[in-house]
Amino acid sequence: MTAVHAASRTAGAGAGASGGSIAGSAATVAALAAEDHALAHNYKPLPVVVASADGAWLTDIDGRRYLDGLAAYSAVNFGHGNPRLLAAARDQLDRVTLTSRAFVNDRLGPFAERLTALAGMDMMLPMNTGAEAVESAIKVSRAWGYRVKGVPADRATIVVANGNFHGRTTTIVSFSDDPVARDDFGPFTPGFRSVPYGDAEALEAAMDDTVVAVLLEPIQGEAGVVIPPADYLAAVRAVCDRFGALFIADEIQSGLGRTGATFETTRVGVRPDLMTLGKALGGGIVPVSAVVGSASVLGVLRPGEHGSTFGGNPLAAAVGTEVVAILEEGTFQARAAAGEAVLRSALEPLVGNGVVGHRIAGLWAGIDIDPSLGSGRDVSLAMMERGVLVKDTHGSTIRFAPPLVVTDDEIQLAADALADAIRSLG
């Protein structure tokens, strides 16, 4: 057992307010109680109270250190406290942070030019959160369908995939098939048609003249890092071309270095008409999202038809520009690509020994645990006790997506913690 794991085991027994086996100090217990009593219960976090972070590591209020195996759902791809991103933010904080789009600020134009060049696109529409980017792409594709394709008014259809996760707004949950996301939140927004993910023939069968766009994740993250067949995205592109529909790639989790490439669509040689970006675009410092695409599509928007008070603010643009500068160098993409082999090697001995399967893309893994051993949350709690923080999803699956600064030794440490957690549940 490593020193980190040993330190994590000395925290003390007792269940915290959010559930789990570590309560820790009085300060930890108080923080967990406040979480339980003063916040809406829309999350069920692990009972760890983070106070500081650096690189790939988190430290709780009692001084215990944990390897971060989630990276805030890939928002912290470049590591906690990345000095370049912090410097960009601090410099901008002393200048101007918000003007609204009613005026032009000196940071947004350069950010747009750098980001569109990185993506190989013509234009960008700045927003704040990933869900806002997806909502924006939906609005733009509908407007394009009516104004360019000629779809009759209010008949536009967008084809989506089963198992999708694009956010939690009321329009987006309208086409989710996850009952936790949908139940009791209707009535739902019409205009969506869902098909099996990874099945190009089913997609083609769902197409007709009312379809303005196909909206897909190149890899489904929330579903458990579900990777489609190698030729799927190219087939989607071809189907969209045959039916005169847009291909919208939701790269909010898969993009910006996570899979070993700047964008997963680029890695497989496919060019979408629109991409939604978020999470890592803000470097884990501020919410930054964007829709990037061709001028023939984003150009359909007219002044006043869409907007955001904070979207494109100078602070977000300054941080986003530095994120783009980091990605232009390719170091983090290369690290994710190299780390994939290490992660595969570390997980392979566990297959058949509590792990029933896994899917890996760069430094991103969905790991299926034998359900007879417990749920994904059970495994996450057991790994927390061993100094590694991960997130469960859908039953007995956990996700591993550390900051891309993680070392080979730290990847192995996480696999060792998983193996030990599985043994403790067996």
TIKOL-878771 format. One record per residue: y, z, x of N, C-alpha, C in turn. Coordinates in steps of 0.1 Angstrom, whole numbers, padded with zeros to 4 digits, always signed. Layout:
BEGIN
YZXYZXYZX
...
//
This chain:
BEGIN
-0012+0000+0008+0000+0000+0000+0012+0000+0009
+0022-0009+0006+0034-0009+0013+0043+0003+0010
+0053+0005+0019+0062+0016+0017+0070+0014+0004
+0074+0001+0001+0081-0001-0011+0072+0003-0023
+0059-0001-0023+0051+0002-0034+0049+0017-0035
+0047+0024-0023+0045+0038-0024+0058+0045-0029
+0069+0041-0025+0082+0047-0030+0083+0045-0045
+0079+0034-0050+0079+0031-0064+0070+0041-0072
+0059+0045-0066+0050+0053-0073+0054+0068-0074
+0064+0071-0066+0068+0086-0066+0079+0089-0076
+0082+0080-0085+0093+0082-0094+0091+0093-0104
+0079+0096-0107+0076+0106-0117+0070+0100-0130
+0064+0108-0138+0057+0104-0150+0066+0105-0162
+0062+0100-0173+0069+0101-0185+0074+0088-0190
+0075+0086-0203+0079+0073-0208+0094+0073-0210
+0100+0062-0205+0115+0060-0208+0117+0055-0222
+0130+0054-0226+0133+0050-0239+0129+0036-0242
+0128+0028-0232+0124+0014-0235+0110+0012-0233
+0102+0022-0230+0088+0021-0228+0084+0020-0214
+0072+0024-0210+0067+0023-0196+0063+0037-0191
+0059+0037-0178+0054+0049-0173+0062+0056-0163
+0074+0051-0160+0083+0057-0150+0096+0061-0157
+0099+0074-0156+0112+0079-0161+0122+0081-0150
+0117+0087-0139+0126+0090-0128+0135+0101-0130
+0147+0101-0124+0157+0112-0124+0163+0113-0138
+0171+0124-0139+0178+0127-0152+0188+0115-0154
+0194+0110-0144+0203+0098-0146+0196+0086-0151
+0184+0084-0147+0176+0073-0152+0173+0075-0167
+0168+0087-0170+0165+0090-0184+0177+0089-0193
+0188+0093-0188+0201+0092-0196+0204+0077-0198
+0203+0069-0188+0207+0055-0189+0197+0048-0199
+0184+0051-0198+0175+0045-0207+0178+0049-0222
+0181+0062-0223+0185+0067-0237+0197+0060-0242
+0207+0058-0234+0219+0051-0238+0216+0036-0242
+0207+0030-0234+0202+0016-0238+0196+0016-0251
+0188+0026-0254+0180+0027-0267+0189+0030-0279
+0199+0038-0277+0207+0043-0288+0220+0035-0291
+0226+0030-0281+0240+0024-0283+0239+0009-0283
+0228+0003-0280+0227-0012-0280+0218-0017-0291
+0221-0028-0296+0212-0035-0306+0199-0037-0299
+0188-0036-0306+0175-0037-0300+0170-0051-0300
+0178-0060-0295+0174-0074-0293+0167-0077-0280
+0165-0067-0272+0158-0068-0259+0149-0055-0258
+0138-0057-0251+0129-0046-0248+0127-0046-0233
+0137-0041-0225+0136-0043-0211+0126-0033-0205
+0122-0037-0193+0114-0027-0185+0122-0015-0182
+0116-0003-0181+0124+0009-0179+0128+0012-0164
+0136+0002-0159+0142+0004-0146+0157+0001-0148
+0165+0010-0141+0179+0009-0143+0185+0004-0129
+0189-0008-0129+0194-0014-0116+0208-0010-0113
+0211-0006-0101+0224-0002-0097+0230-0012-0087
+0222-0019-0079+0227-0028-0069+0216-0038-0065
+0221-0048-0058+0211-0059-0055+0216-0066-0042
+0206-0072-0035+0209-0079-0023+0198-0089-0020
+0201-0102-0019+0191-0112-0016+0181-0113-0027
+0168-0109-0024+0158-0110-0034+0154-0096-0039
+0162-0086-0036+0158-0072-0039+0168-0065-0048
+0163-0057-0057+0171-0049-0066+0169-0034-0063
+0179-0026-0064+0178-0011-0062+0182-0004-0074
+0174+0006-0079+0177+0013-0091+0186+0025-0087
+0190+0033-0098+0200+0043-0096+0193+0055-0088
+0180+0055-0087+0174+0066-0079+0170+0061-0065
+0175+0049-0061+0173+0044-0048+0160+0037-0045
+0152+0035-0056+0139+0027-0054+0143+0012-0053
+0136+0005-0045+0138-0009-0043+0127-0017-0050
+0130-0029-0055+0121-0037-0062+0123-0052-0058
+0113-0059-0056+0114-0073-0054+0117-0080-0067
+0127-0088-0068+0131-0094-0080+0123-0107-0082
+0114-0106-0092+0105-0118-0095+0110-0126-0107
+0122-0124-0111+0127-0131-0123+0140-0139-0120
+0149-0133-0111+0161-0140-0107+0170-0143-0120
+0170-0133-0129+0177-0135-0141+0175-0148-0148
+0162-0151-0150+0157-0164-0156+0163-0176-0148
+0163-0174-0135+0167-0185-0125+0183-0186-0124
+0190-0177-0130+0205-0177-0128+0209-0173-0114
+0200-0165-0107+0203-0160-0094+0194-0168-0084
+0193-0181-0085+0185-0189-0076+0190-0187-0061
+0202-0185-0059+0207-0184-0045+0208-0170-0039
+0202-0161-0046+0201-0147-0041+0213-0138-0047
+0209-0126-0048+0219-0116-0052+0230-0114-0041
+0242-0114-0045+0253-0112-0035+0254-0123-0025
+0251-0135-0029+0253-0146-0019+0267-0147-0014
+0269-0145-0001+0282-0144+0005+0292-0155+0002
+0286-0168+0002+0295-0179-0001+0300-0179-0015
+0292-0175-0024+0296-0175-0038+0305-0164-0041
+0302-0152-0035+0312-0141-0037+0325-0144-0031
+0326-0151-0020+0339-0154-0014+0346-0164-0023
+0339-0173-0028+0346-0183-0037+0352-0176-0050
+0344-0166-0055+0349-0159-0067+0361-0150-0063
+0360-0143-0052+0371-0134-0048+0384-0141-0045
+0383-0152-0039+0394-0160-0036+0401-0165-0049
+0393-0169-0059+0399-0174-0071+0404-0162-0080
+0398-0151-0079+0403-0139-0086+0417-0136-0083
+0421-0139-0071+0435-0136-0066+0445-0147-0070
+0440-0158-0076+0449-0169-0079+0451-0170-0094
+0441-0175-0102+0441-0176-0116+0427-0177-0121
+0424-0170-0132+0411-0169-0138+0409-0177-0151
+0420-0178-0159+0418-0184-0172+0431-0191-0176
+0430-0203-0181+0442-0210-0186+0439-0216-0200
+0426-0217-0203+0421-0225-0215+0423-0240-0211
+0417-0248-0219+0418-0263-0217+0431-0268-0223
+0440-0260-0228+0452-0264-0233+0461-0269-0221
+0458-0265-0209+0465-0269-0197+0455-0274-0187
+0459-0281-0177+0451-0285-0166+0451-0275-0155
+0439-0271-0150+0439-0262-0139+0434-0270-0126
+0437-0265-0115+0435-0272-0103+0420-0272-0098
+0412-0264-0104+0398-0263-0100+0388-0271-0108
+0391-0274-0120+0381-0280-0129+0379-0295-0125
+0389-0302-0122+0387-0316-0119+0378-0318-0107
+0381-0311-0096+0372-0312-0084+0358-0308-0087
+0356-0297-0095+0343-0293-0099+0336-0304-0106
+0342-0310-0116+0336-0321-0123+0332-0333-0114
+0341-0336-0105+0337-0348-0096+0325-0344-0087
+0325-0332-0082+0314-0328-0073+0301-0327-0081
+0301-0321-0093+0289-0320-0101+0284-0333-0106
+0292-0342-0111+0287-0355-0116+0282-0363-0104
+0288-0362-0093+0282-0369-0081+0268-0364-0078
+0267-0350-0078+0254-0344-0075+0243-0349-0085
+0247-0350-0097+0238-0354-0108+0236-0369-0109
+0245-0377-0102+0244-0391-0104+0249-0396-0118
+0258-0388-0124+0263-0391-0137+0278-0395-0136
+0284-0398-0148+0298-0402-0149+0307-0391-0153
+0303-0383-0162+0312-0373-0168+0305-0360-0170
+0313-0349-0172+0307-0336-0175+0315-0330-0186
+0309-0322-0194+0315-0314-0204+0313-0299-0201
+0323-0292-0197+0321-0278-0193+0320-0268-0204
+0310-0259-0204+0309-0249-0214+0305-0236-0206
+0300-0226-0213+0297-0213-0206+0282-0210-0205
+0276-0209-0216+0261-0206-0217+0253-0218-0218
+0240-0216-0215+0230-0227-0217+0229-0231-0232
+0229-0221-0241+0228-0225-0255+0240-0233-0259
+0252-0230-0254+0264-0238-0257+0262-0252-0252
+0256-0254-0240+0254-0267-0235+0245-0275-0244
+0234-0269-0248+0225-0276-0257+0232-0280-0270
+0239-0270-0276+0246-0273-0289+0256-0285-0287
+0262-0285-0275+0272-0296-0272+0265-0309-0271
+0253-0309-0265+0245-0321-0263+0241-0326-0277
+0237-0317-0286+0233-0321-0299+0245-0328-0307
+0256-0321-0306+0268-0327-0313+0272-0341-0307
+0272-0342-0294+0275-0355-0288+0265-0366-0291
+0252-0362-0291+0242-0373-0294+0243-0377-0309
+0247-0368-0318+0249-0372-0332+0261-0381-0333
+0272-0377-0327+0284-0386-0327+0281-0399-0322
+0274-0400-0311+0270-0413-0304+0261-0421-0314
+0252-0414-0321+0244-0421-0331+0251-0427-0342
+0262-0421-0347+0269-0426-0358+0279-0437-0353
+0286-0434-0342+0297-0443-0337+0292-0454-0329
+0281-0453-0322+0276-0464-0313+0263-0470-0319
+0253-0462-0322+0241-0468-0327+0242-0473-0341
+0250-0467-0349+0252-0471-0363+0243-0464-0373
+0238-0453-0370+0230-0445-0379+0238-0441-0391
+0233-0443-0403+0240-0439-0415+0245-0424-0415
+0256-0421-0421+0262-0408-0420+0252-0397-0425
+0251-0386-0417+0243-0375-0420+0228-0378-0420
+0224-0388-0413+0210-0392-0412+0204-0390-0398
+0212-0386-0389+0208-0385-0375+0196-0376-0373
+0186-0380-0366+0174-0372-0363+0173-0370-0347
+0170-0358-0343+0167-0355-0329+0152-0350-0328
+0145-0357-0320+0131-0353-0318+0130-0343-0306
+0123-0332-0309+0121-0321-0300+0106-0319-0298
+0102-0309-0289+0088-0306-0286+0084-0293-0291
+0072-0292-0295+0066-0279-0298+0066-0270-0286
+0068-0257-0288+0068-0248-0277+0081-0247-0270
+0092-0254-0275+0104-0255-0268+0112-0242-0268
+0121-0240-0258+0131-0230-0258+0144-0235-0253
+0154-0236-0262+0167-0242-0258+0178-0232-0260
+0175-0220-0265+0185-0210-0268+0182-0203-0281
+0192-0195-0286+0190-0187-0297+0200-0188-0308
+0209-0198-0308+0218-0200-0318+0211-0205-0331
+0218-0205-0342+0211-0208-0355+0206-0222-0355
+0214-0231-0350+0209-0245-0350+0197-0247-0341
+0197-0241-0329+0186-0242-0320+0173-0236-0325
+0174-0224-0331+0162-0218-0336+0157-0225-0348
+0165-0234-0354+0160-0242-0365+0149-0251-0361
+0148-0255-0348+0137-0264-0344+0128-0257-0334
+0128-0243-0334+0118-0236-0326+0106-0234-0335
+0094-0233-0328+0082-0229-0336+0077-0215-0332
+0086-0208-0326+0083-0194-0322+0088-0185-0334
+0079-0178-0340+0082-0170-0352+0092-0159-0348
+0091-0153-0336+0101-0143-0332+0115-0148-0332
+0117-0161-0328+0130-0167-0327+0135-0171-0341
+0126-0175-0350+0129-0181-0363+0130-0171-0375
+0120-0162-0376+0118-0155-0388+0130-0147-0392
+0134-0148-0405+0145-0141-0411+0159-0146-0406
+0159-0158-0400+0172-0163-0396+0176-0176-0403
+0169-0180-0413+0172-0192-0421+0184-0189-0430
+0188-0199-0437+0183-0213-0438+0186-0220-0425
+0178-0230-0422+0178-0237-0410+0185-0250-0410
+0190-0255-0399+0198-0267-0398+0188-0279-0399
+0190-0289-0407+0181-0300-0408+0184-0310-0396
+0176-0321-0395+0179-0331-0386+0170-0331-0374
+0159-0323-0374+0151-0322-0362+0136-0325-0366
+0129-0331-0356+0115-0335-0358+0107-0331-0346
+0097-0323-0347+0090-0317-0336+0076-0324-0334
+0073-0327-0321+0061-0333-0317+0054-0325-0306
+0041-0327-0304+0034-0319-0293+0041-0323-0279
+0043-0313-0271+0048-0315-0258+0038-0321-0249
+0042-0331-0241+0034-0338-0232+0026-0350-0237
+0028-0353-0250+0020-0363-0257+0030-0375-0260
+0030-0385-0252+0039-0396-0253+0036-0404-0266
+0023-0405-0269+0019-0413-0281+0024-0406-0294
+0024-0393-0294+0029-0386-0306+0044-0387-0307
+0051-0387-0295+0065-0390-0295+0068-0403-0301
+0061-0414-0296+0064-0427-0301+0062-0428-0316
+0052-0422-0321+0049-0422-0336+0059-0415-0344
+0067-0406-0338+0077-0399-0345+0091-0406-0345
+0092-0417-0338+0105-0424-0336+0107-0434-0348
+0120-0435-0352+0124-0445-0362+0139-0448-0359
+0145-0455-0368+0159-0460-0366+0169-0448-0367
+0165-0437-0373+0174-0426-0374+0175-0417-0362
+0165-0419-0353+0165-0410-0341+0176-0413-0331
+0184-0404-0329+0195-0406-0319+0192-0401-0306
+0183-0391-0305+0180-0385-0292+0166-0378-0292
+0161-0377-0280+0149-0369-0277+0153-0358-0268
+0151-0346-0272+0156-0334-0264+0144-0326-0259
+0142-0326-0246+0130-0320-0240+0134-0311-0227
+0126-0301-0224+0126-0295-0211+0117-0302-0202
+0121-0306-0190+0112-0313-0181+0100-0304-0177
+0102-0291-0177+0091-0281-0176+0095-0271-0186
+0086-0267-0195+0089-0256-0205+0088-0242-0198
+0099-0236-0197+0099-0223-0190+0095-0211-0198
+0102-0209-0210+0098-0198-0218+0084-0199-0223
+0079-0210-0225+0065-0212-0230+0055-0208-0219
+0059-0205-0207+0050-0201-0197+0049-0211-0185
+0060-0218-0182+0060-0228-0171+0049-0238-0174
+0051-0245-0185+0042-0255-0189+0047-0269-0183
+0038-0275-0175+0041-0287-0168+0035-0299-0175
+0042-0309-0178+0036-0320-0186+0028-0329-0176
+0021-0339-0182+0014-0349-0173+0024-0356-0164
+0019-0360-0153+0028-0366-0143+0036-0378-0148
+0031-0386-0157+0037-0398-0162+0045-0395-0175
+0046-0383-0180+0051-0380-0193+0066-0383-0194
+0074-0378-0184+0089-0380-0185+0092-0395-0184
+0085-0402-0176+0088-0417-0175+0084-0423-0188
+0074-0419-0195+0070-0424-0208+0080-0421-0219
+0086-0409-0218+0097-0405-0227+0109-0414-0225
+0112-0417-0213+0123-0426-0210+0121-0440-0216
+0109-0445-0214+0105-0458-0219+0106-0458-0235
+0101-0448-0241+0101-0447-0256+0116-0447-0261
+0124-0439-0254+0138-0438-0258+0145-0452-0257
+0142-0459-0246+0147-0472-0244+0143-0482-0255
+0130-0481-0259+0125-0491-0269+0131-0488-0282
+0135-0476-0286+0140-0473-0299+0155-0470-0299
+0162-0473-0287+0176-0472-0286+0181-0457-0289
+0174-0448-0283+0177-0433-0284+0181-0428-0271
+0188-0417-0271+0192-0410-0259+0180-0401-0254
+0179-0399-0241+0170-0389-0236+0178-0378-0230
+0177-0366-0237+0184-0354-0232+0175-0345-0225
+0177-0342-0212+0168-0333-0204+0175-0320-0203
+0168-0310-0208+0173-0296-0206+0169-0290-0193
+0178-0291-0183+0174-0287-0169+0181-0273-0167
+0183-0265-0177+0189-0252-0175+0181-0243-0167
+0168-0243-0168+0159-0235-0160+0153-0243-0149
+0149-0255-0151+0142-0263-0141+0151-0269-0131
+0164-0270-0134+0173-0277-0125+0179-0268-0114
+0187-0274-0105+0194-0266-0095+0186-0259-0085
+0174-0266-0081+0167-0261-0070+0154-0255-0073
+0151-0250-0085+0140-0241-0088+0126-0248-0084
+0125-0261-0087+0112-0268-0086+0110-0275-0072
+0120-0273-0063+0119-0280-0051+0127-0292-0050
+0135-0295-0061+0144-0306-0061+0157-0302-0068
+0167-0309-0067+0180-0305-0073+0178-0305-0088
+0171-0316-0093+0167-0317-0108+0153-0321-0109
+0146-0316-0118+0132-0320-0120+0131-0334-0124
+0140-0339-0132+0139-0353-0136+0141-0362-0124
+0150-0359-0115+0151-0367-0103+0138-0366-0094
+0132-0355-0094+0120-0353-0086+0109-0363-0091
+0108-0365-0104+0098-0374-0109+0103-0389-0112
+0116-0391-0107+0121-0405-0107+0126-0410-0121
+0131-0401-0129+0135-0404-0143+0150-0401-0144
+0158-0409-0150+0172-0407-0153+0174-0405-0168
+0178-0393-0172+0182-0391-0186+0196-0396-0189
+0199-0397-0202+0213-0400-0206+0222-0388-0205
+0216-0377-0208+0224-0364-0208+0215-0354-0201
+0221-0345-0194+0214-0333-0189+0222-0320-0192
+0215-0310-0197+0222-0297-0199+0219-0288-0187
+0229-0282-0182+0228-0273-0170+0234-0260-0173
+0229-0250-0167+0235-0236-0169+0229-0227-0158
+0227-0214-0162+0221-0204-0154+0226-0204-0140
+0219-0210-0130+0222-0210-0116+0235-0217-0113
+0241-0225-0123+0253-0232-0120+0265-0221-0118
+0263-0209-0124+0273-0199-0122+0269-0189-0111
+0259-0192-0103+0255-0184-0091+0252-0170-0094
+0249-0166-0107+0246-0153-0110+0259-0144-0111
+0271-0150-0111+0283-0143-0110+0291-0144-0123
+0292-0157-0128+0299-0159-0141+0291-0169-0149
+0292-0169-0162+0284-0179-0170+0291-0192-0169
+0284-0202-0165+0288-0216-0163+0278-0225-0168
+0281-0234-0177+0272-0244-0181+0279-0258-0183
+0271-0268-0184+0277-0281-0185+0267-0291-0191
+0273-0301-0198+0265-0313-0202+0270-0324-0192
+0261-0330-0185+0265-0342-0176+0258-0354-0182
+0265-0365-0181+0259-0377-0186+0267-0390-0184
+0263-0400-0190+0270-0413-0188+0283-0413-0197
+0293-0421-0192+0305-0422-0199+0304-0428-0213
+0294-0437-0214+0292-0444-0227+0287-0434-0238
+0282-0422-0234+0277-0412-0243+0288-0401-0245
+0291-0394-0234+0301-0384-0234+0315-0389-0238
+0317-0402-0236+0330-0408-0240+0332-0409-0254
+0322-0406-0263+0325-0407-0277+0333-0395-0282
+0334-0384-0275+0342-0373-0279+0357-0376-0279
+0363-0371-0289+0378-0373-0291+0385-0359-0290
+0397-0359-0286+0404-0346-0285+0404-0338-0298
+0401-0325-0297+0400-0317-0308+0386-0315-0315
+0377-0324-0311+0364-0324-0318+0354-0313-0312
+0357-0309-0300+0348-0299-0294+0356-0292-0283
+0353-0279-0281+0360-0272-0271+0355-0258-0269
+0361-0251-0260+0358-0237-0256+0369-0231-0249
+0373-0219-0253+0384-0212-0246+0381-0209-0232
+0369-0205-0229+0365-0202-0215+0358-0213-0208
+0353-0223-0215+0346-0234-0208+0355-0241-0198
+0351-0242-0186+0359-0249-0175+0370-0241-0170
+0369-0227-0171+0380-0219-0166+0380-0219-0151
+0391-0216-0144+0392-0218-0130+0382-0210-0122
+0379-0197-0126+0370-0189-0119+0356-0195-0120
+0352-0200-0131+0339-0207-0133+0338-0219-0124
+0349-0227-0125+0349-0239-0117+0349-0237-0102
+0355-0226-0097+0355-0223-0083+0341-0219-0079
+0334-0211-0086+0321-0207-0083+0311-0219-0084
+0313-0226-0095+0304-0238-0097+0306-0248-0086
+0318-0250-0081+0320-0260-0070+0312-0255-0058
+0312-0242-0055+0305-0237-0043+0290-0238-0045
+0285-0236-0058+0271-0239-0061+0267-0253-0057
+0276-0262-0062+0273-0276-0059+0273-0279-0044
+0282-0273-0037+0283-0275-0022+0270-0270-0016
+0265-0258-0020+0252-0253-0015+0241-0263-0018
+0240-0268-0030+0230-0277-0034+0230-0291-0026
+0243-0295-0023+0244-0307-0015+0237-0306-0002
+0236-0294+0003+0230-0293+0017+0215-0293+0016
+0209-0291+0004+0194-0292+0003+0186-0281+0008
+0192-0271+0013+0184-0260+0019+0175-0252+0009
+0181-0249-0002+0174-0242-0012+0163-0250-0019
+0166-0263-0021+0155-0271-0026+0143-0272-0017
+0146-0273-0004+0135-0273+0006+0128-0260+0006
+0135-0249+0005+0128-0236+0005+0119-0235-0007
+0123-0239-0019+0115-0239-0031+0102-0247-0029
+0104-0259-0023+0093-0268-0021+0083-0262-0011
+0088-0256+0000+0079-0250+0010+0072-0237+0004
+0080-0230-0004+0074-0218-0010+0063-0220-0020
+0063-0232-0026+0052-0235-0035+0039-0234-0029
+0037-0239-0017+0024-0239-0011+0020-0224-0008
+0029-0216-0004+0027-0202-0001+0023-0195-0014
+0030-0198-0025+0027-0191-0037+0013-0195-0042
+0010-0208-0041-0004-0213-0045-0014-0205-0037
-0013-0205-0024-0023-0198-0016-0024-0184-0019
-0013-0177-0023-0013-0163-0026-0020-0160-0039
-0018-0169-0049-0024-0167-0062-0038-0171-0064
-0042-0181-0056-0056-0187-0058-0067-0177-0057
-0067-0167-0048-0078-0157-0048-0079-0149-0060
-0068-0148-0068-0068-0140-0080-0074-0147-0092
-0076-0161-0091-0082-0168-0102-0097-0164-0103
-0100-0160-0115-0114-0155-0117-0115-0140-0114
-0104-0134-0109-0104-0120-0107-0092-0113-0114
-0092-0116-0127-0081-0111-0136-0071-0121-0140
-0070-0132-0132-0061-0143-0135-0070-0155-0140
-0067-0160-0152-0075-0170-0157-0069-0184-0155
-0057-0185-0150-0051-0198-0147-0036-0196-0143
-0031-0206-0137-0016-0206-0134-0011-0220-0133
+0002-0221-0135+0009-0233-0133+0021-0231-0124
+0023-0239-0114+0033-0237-0104+0041-0249-0102
+0055-0248-0101+0064-0258-0097+0074-0252-0088
+0074-0256-0076+0083-0249-0066+0081-0234-0066
+0091-0227-0067+0090-0212-0067+0091-0207-0082
+0082-0212-0090+0083-0210-0104+0068-0210-0109
+0063-0199-0114+0049-0199-0118+0047-0192-0132
+0039-0197-0140+0034-0191-0152+0019-0187-0149
+0017-0174-0150+0004-0168-0146-0003-0162-0158
-0015-0167-0161-0022-0163-0173-0032-0152-0169
-0030-0140-0175-0039-0128-0172-0050-0128-0182
-0062-0124-0178-0073-0122-0187-0068-0112-0198
-0067-0117-0211-0062-0108-0221-0070-0096-0224
-0082-0095-0219-0090-0083-0221-0085-0071-0213
-0077-0075-0202-0071-0065-0194-0058-0059-0199
-0051-0066-0208-0039-0061-0214-0029-0073-0216
-0018-0069-0221-0007-0079-0224+0001-0082-0211
+0009-0093-0213+0018-0096-0202+0027-0084-0199
+0032-0077-0209+0040-0065-0207+0033-0054-0199
+0020-0052-0203+0012-0042-0195+0012-0046-0180
+0010-0058-0177+0010-0062-0163+0023-0061-0157
+0034-0064-0164+0047-0063-0159+0051-0048-0156
+0047-0039-0164+0049-0025-0162+0041-0020-0150
+0029-0025-0149+0020-0021-0137+0026-0026-0124
+0032-0039-0124+0038-0044-0112+0051-0037-0109
+0058-0033-0119+0070-0025-0117+0067-0012-0109
+0056-0006-0113+0052+0006-0106+0049+0004-0091
+0046-0009-0088+0043-0013-0075+0054-0020-0068
+0066-0019-0073+0078-0024-0066+0081-0039-0068
+0076-0045-0079+0079-0059-0081+0082-0061-0096
+0093-0067-0099+0098-0069-0113+0095-0084-0117
+0087-0085-0128+0085-0098-0134+0087-0097-0149
+0085-0108-0156+0088-0109-0171+0076-0115-0177
+0071-0109-0188+0060-0114-0196+0066-0124-0206
+0057-0133-0211+0060-0142-0221+0047-0146-0229
+0048-0146-0242+0037-0151-0250+0023-0145-0246
+0021-0133-0251+0008-0127-0249+0005-0122-0235
-0004-0127-0228-0008-0122-0215-0004-0130-0204
+0007-0138-0206+0013-0146-0195+0025-0139-0189
+0026-0140-0176+0038-0135-0169+0044-0147-0161
+0057-0146-0159+0065-0156-0151+0069-0150-0138
+0068-0158-0128+0073-0154-0115+0083-0164-0110
+0096-0160-0109+0106-0169-0105+0116-0161-0096
+0113-0159-0084+0122-0151-0075+0134-0159-0071
+0144-0152-0066+0155-0159-0060+0150-0168-0048
+0156-0179-0046+0150-0188-0036+0152-0184-0022
+0158-0172-0020+0159-0167-0006+0146-0159-0003
+0137-0158-0012+0125-0150-0010+0117-0155+0002
+0112-0146+0010+0104-0150+0022+0089-0152+0019
+0082-0158+0028+0068-0159+0026+0061-0146+0025
+0065-0136+0033+0059-0123+0032+0062-0116+0019
+0073-0118+0013+0077-0113+0000+0069-0119-0011
+0066-0132-0010+0058-0139-0020+0044-0132-0019
+0039-0130-0007+0025-0124-0006+0026-0110-0011
+0037-0102-0009+0038-0089-0014+0037-0089-0029
+0043-0099-0036+0043-0099-0050+0029-0102-0055
+0021-0111-0048+0008-0114-0052-0001-0102-0050
+0001-0094-0039-0006-0082-0037-0004-0072-0048
+0009-0071-0052+0012-0062-0063+0005-0066-0076
+0005-0079-0078-0002-0084-0090-0017-0080-0090
-0023-0083-0078-0037-0080-0076-0040-0065-0079
-0032-0056-0073-0033-0042-0075-0031-0038-0090
-0021-0044-0096-0018-0041-0110-0030-0045-0119
-0037-0056-0116-0048-0061-0124-0060-0051-0122
-0062-0046-0109-0072-0037-0107-0070-0024-0115
-0058-0020-0116-0054-0007-0123-0057-0008-0138
-0057-0021-0143-0059-0023-0157-0073-0026-0161
-0081-0029-0150-0095-0033-0153-0104-0021-0157
//
